[in-house]
Amino acid sequence: MIVVGLTGSIGMGKTTTAAMFRDRGVPVWDADAAVHRLYGPGGAAVSAIADAFPEAVRDGQVDRSALRERIITDQTALSLIEAIVHPLVAQDRAQFIATAQAPLVVLDVPLLFETGLSVDKTVVVTAPPEVQRARVLDRGTMSEAAFDDILSRQMPDAEKRAKADYVIETLSLPAAAASVDRIIADLTGDTP
């Protein structure tokens, strides 16, 4: 099995690109979705988050926006949250890999390089900074301050591209899809 790490900064098109791999039959594990499960009702992270940040748990689940606000205002919050959540995410990821029945799997991990996760190959999705900012702010779910805070904690796009085995530009869906097909063919020997 070849384990591919898919990454890219916020707003670069990673979710859309991951869906393209999934649509082609490649199993995809999504780190953000794993966190949502851990934060949801009955999630494994809820009680520990409630102990550390009681204001961030409502109706038996983690309120991500309250947690995000706490991270912005409390310099120590992020490291405590990571200490709680990262081991649980790693467990979820290991379970996915252990049960996948495929020659190729994709791990969709926003902080792939920042966390030093070991994979066989890396794919970085990218777009120009102005496109990235517009994509994120047009969602209407995040303030400019929150966006800038996230960017400040992520490796710059140019560094990610320099570290990548493959780079996918996401300005056009057909071009991104063609890149996905080429990567799958390259890694599996299958013709797109």
C-alpha positions, -999 to +999 in steps of 0.1 A: +000+000+000+012+035-009+002+061+016-001+096+001-003+127+023-025+154+007-020+189+021-024+226+014-031+257+033-066+268+041-087+277+010-063+260-015-088+234-027-077+204-007-113+192+001-122+193-036-090+175-046-095+149-019-130+143-034-115+137-068-092+110-054-123+095-036-143+096-068-116+075-085-119+048-059-090+058-037-098+056+000-093+090+017-089+097+054-098+133+063-081+147+094-107+175+098-136+149+096-118+128+122-117+159+145-154+166+139-161+130+150-140+134+181-157+167+189-192+155+181-218+140+205-202+110+222-168+119+207-137+107+224-123+143+229-155+159+244-149+152+281-112+162+280-120+194+262-148+201+287-124+197+316-099+221+300-123+246+284-158+242+298-171+272+278-163+253+246-186+224+252-223+227+246-250+201+243-225+173+248-202+184+219-174+208+213-183+242+199-155+247+174-161+284+171-159+289+209-127+268+209-113+289+180-120+321+198-102+307+229-071+299+208-070+334+195-072+349+230-052+324+250-016+316+240-016+283+259-049+269+246-036+255+213-009+233+228-033+219+254-059+212+227-033+195+206-021+174+235-057+161+239-067+157+202-035+146+184-032+112+200-069+105+193-065+116+156-034+094+153-055+065+166-083+072+141-057+075+112-040+042+121-073+024+122-081+037+087-048+026+073-051-008+090-085-015+075-081+000+040-081-026+013-064-007-015-030-003-032-032+035-026-047+056+002-048+093+007-045+110+041-060+145+039-040+164+065-039+202+066-008+203+088+010+174+071+045+190+071+040+209+103+033+178+122+060+157+105+036+129+096+055+101+078+039+092+044+053+076+012+045+105-011+032+141-007+007+161-027+003+198-022-027+218-035-021+254-043-036+286-056-025+323-056-028+341-023-056+364-035-077+334-046-070+316-013-082+346+007-113+352-014-123+315-011-120+315+027-137+348+034-164+342+008-175+312+029-188+336+055-177+313+084-145+330+094-133+365+102-102+380+086-085+378+121-092+341+124-080+335+088-048+354+094-043+335+127-046+301+109-022+313+082+003+323+108+004+288+121+007+271+088+039+266+068+040+291+039+027+277+006+060+281-012+077+259+014+050+233+011+054+232-027+091+229-024+087+198-001+060+181-022+065+151-045+035+164-065+018+199-068-017+204-080-029+239-090-066+243-082-075+272-104-095+250-127-114+218-118-105+200-151-068+208-147-069+196-110-087+164-121-061+157-148-034+162-122-051+137-098-054+112-127-017+116-135-007+111-099-028+079-095-014+066-128+022+074-117+018+057-083-002+027-093+009+021-129-028+024-140-036+044-171-060+073-164 
